[in-house]
Structure formats: structure tokens, C-alpha cells
Amino acid sequence: MINPPLNKTLGIITFSTCGTPPNHHHLFRINAGVPIREALEHASELLHCSKLLALDAAMDKSADRYAWAAHYLGEMAKAVVDDLANGMLPNGVAGEDGVVV
């Protein structure tokens, strides 16, 4: 039987680890049930903002604080895409900790 196509987020990918090894904690998780179109649109906006901030950080030495904002926005967008990919790809994708969910 073929699985029905994914049309919403699964809510299985976590991101933003904190703590020190071996006590890492995942602070955030993608919410389940977000329609795929809205999730991808949001990921695209996160990546766009991340790109602009990274460019500012690269061009202006006094704007290095933007690099961290770009990093976190990229991490959020990756989590959205990974969560959707886990529902679309036969073997899923690895989460932040490298484990295939």
C-alpha cells in the first residue's frame, strides 16, 4: 500500500540544543499539523531573513551580532524542511543530533 502524500508537518524534529554533553536538551520542536504550503512559505521567509543578516554581518565588521541571528533563523528553517522531509522521503532525514527519525 502506498502511503498518502504528506500534507502537514509531523512534529518530530527538534532544534536548538542547550546544556553541555552528555546532558544536551532540545529546547524547541516543530509543531505537528501545520499545512505544508504554510510551513514551506515560513521556512522560505526564515531563510530570506537569514541571508540578509548574514550578508550584513559579512560586509560590516560592526554587524557581527547579525551572524548569530542568521544562524538561529537558518536552524529554524532547517528544522521545518527536515520535519517535512521525514514525511516525504522513504528513509527520513537526520535531525539535529544526527539520528534519523
Buried (B, 14 or more C-beta within 10 A) or exposed (E): EEEEEBEBBBBBBBBBBEEEEEEEEBEBBBEEEBEBEEBBEBBEEBBEBBEBBBEBBEEEEEBEEBEEBBEBBBBBBBBBBBBBBBBEEEEBBBBBEEEEB
